[in-house]
């Protein structure tokens, strides 16, 4: 019974937390997450109060080991729901809506909550996987938008470099080679390309003022 209850709480977190984060705000999302994890831990609380006398000591040790395993499983679940929230957050408002500054602030809060749960660096990196994918794509879009409108109409090859179907744009070298062929590897396009390279190398935004992050 407790096993299924834990699974149901996991499903609750995966579905309710992202919705709360986007539509109801940070405070509600935090309540959803903390409440879900508290319920999951309480399901096993009675198993940890065995009296450590005689033969019950071995049972207690087994229960503590199981609780440790369960905690690690919950951290894995936290990593999963963290990735879901950040993926929804990154994809929100592609045609307008929440700005980058608000998204970055909310991401920082999600990261902090996950650190408090004790997630490893590897697990934290996993939660940011889709978030980073969207930002990589956004950098490529900035290269595209830096070009004259006439180039957009005359060069379908460049449009293909965006990788719109799978959000996997071409590499900086591929962009540079394409821009050099039409003699546009300069000016705003060169700066946008430098931004793209910088983000791929450091995961940091090179010119935050262009993303509304310095206000």
Buried (B, 14 or more C-beta within 10 A) or exposed (E): EEEEEBEEBBEBBBEBBBBBBBEEEBEBBBEBBEBBBEBBBEBBEEBEEBEEEEEEEEEBEEBEEEBEEBBEEBBBBBBBBBBBBBBBBBBBBEEEEEBBBBBBEBBEEBBEBBEEBEBEEEBBEBBBEBBBBBBBBBBBBBBBEBBEEEBEEEBEEBEEBBEBEEBEBBBBEEBBEBBEEBEBBEEBBBBBBBBBBBBBEEEEBBBBEBBEBEE
